[in-house]
Amino acid sequence: MFPREIPPDWSAAREELREATARAGWKPDLVADAEVALLELFVNAWRHGGSAAPLVVIALLDRVLRVSVSDGSPTLPIQCDDPDPYAVSGRGLHLVRSLTHRSGTEPRKSGKSCWFELDAAA
């Protein structure tokens, strides 16, 4: 069941993503994929990582966009290879993996970071 609370505002992160990709001349369909993947990781960090305000880092280097979202929970997410299409949740990381070129999770001193990369030339 979803929490009844409203997730934190992710508009600043989305705007930063849009500005970085617009300056680099990215195609709108890749930007849309990046936005969906960012939202998925952001909401997961809030819902499952217990972070009231997930930390988002957006970097665009050599035509590769890397987005990471960090939270304070050390519990690494479990990625389902064959998610139930009728389940209320459990498809987020599968969605991120299908929309991006690379994705993963890295433990940190306090918590973890989930990230994805997209290539502009794709």
C-alpha positions in Angstrom: 0.0 0.0 0.0 1.3 3.5 -0.8 1.9 6.0 2.0 -0.7 8.7 2.2 1.9 11.4 2.6 2.8 13.5 -0.4 6.4 12.9 -1.7 8.9 15.8 -1.6 9.0 18.2 -4.5 11.3 17.0 -7.2 10.7 20.0 -9.6 14.1 21.5 -8.9 15.9 18.3 -9.9 13.7 17.9 -13.0 14.4 21.5 -14.0 18.1 21.0 -13.6 17.9 17.9 -15.7 16.0 19.7 -18.4 18.4 22.7 -18.5 21.5 20.5 -18.7 20.1 18.4 -21.5 18.6 21.4 -23.4 22.0 23.2 -23.3 23.6 20.0 -24.8 20.9 19.7 -27.5 19.5 16.4 -26.4 16.5 14.9 -28.2 13.2 15.3 -26.4 12.5 11.6 -26.3 15.8 10.9 -24.4 15.0 13.8 -22.0 11.5 12.3 -21.3 13.1 8.9 -20.6 15.6 10.6 -18.2 12.8 12.4 -16.4 10.8 9.2 -15.9 13.9 7.4 -14.6 14.7 10.4 -12.3 11.2 10.4 -10.9 11.3 6.7 -10.2 14.6 6.8 -8.3 13.5 9.9 -6.4 10.2 8.4 -5.3 11.9 5.1 -4.4 14.5 7.0 -2.2 11.6 8.7 -0.4 9.3 5.7 -0.1 11.7 2.9 0.5 14.9 4.7 1.6 13.1 6.9 4.2 14.6 10.1 2.9 12.5 13.2 3.4 14.6 15.0 0.8 16.6 12.6 -1.5 20.0 14.0 -2.7 20.1 14.3 -6.5 23.3 14.7 -8.5 23.1 15.4 -12.2 26.2 15.3 -14.4 26.5 15.6 -18.1 30.0 14.7 -19.4 31.1 13.7 -22.9 27.5 13.3 -24.1 26.7 10.9 -21.2 24.1 12.0 -18.6 24.6 10.4 -15.2 21.9 10.9 -12.5 22.2 9.6 -9.0 19.7 9.7 -6.2 20.9 9.1 -2.6 19.1 8.2 0.6 20.1 7.3 4.1 19.1 3.7 4.1 21.8 1.1 3.8 19.3 -1.5 2.4 20.1 -2.1 -1.3 17.0 -2.4 -3.5 16.1 -5.8 -4.9 15.6 -5.7 -8.7 12.9 -8.0 -9.9 13.8 -9.5 -13.3 10.2 -10.4 -14.1 7.9 -8.0 -12.3 4.2 -8.7 -11.9 2.5 -6.3 -14.3 -0.6 -6.1 -12.1 1.2 -5.4 -8.8 0.8 -2.0 -7.2 4.6 -1.6 -6.9 7.8 -3.5 -7.7 8.4 -2.4 -11.3 10.4 0.8 -10.8 13.9 -0.4 -11.2 12.9 -2.6 -14.1 11.4 0.6 -15.7 14.7 2.5 -15.0 16.7 -0.3 -16.5 14.5 -0.4 -19.6 14.6 3.4 -20.2 18.4 3.9 -19.7 21.6 2.5 -21.0 23.2 1.7 -17.7 21.9 1.7 -14.1 23.0 0.4 -10.7 23.2 0.9 -7.0 26.2 1.8 -4.8 26.5 1.6 -1.1 27.8 4.8 0.7 29.1 5.5 4.1 25.6 6.4 5.2 23.0 4.9 2.9 23.2 4.3 -0.8 23.0 5.9 -4.3 20.9 4.5 -7.1 22.0 5.9 -10.5 21.5 5.7 -14.3 23.3 6.8 -17.4 22.0 7.8 -20.8 24.1 8.3 -23.9 23.1 11.2 -26.2 24.1 9.4 -29.4 21.7 6.6 -28.8 
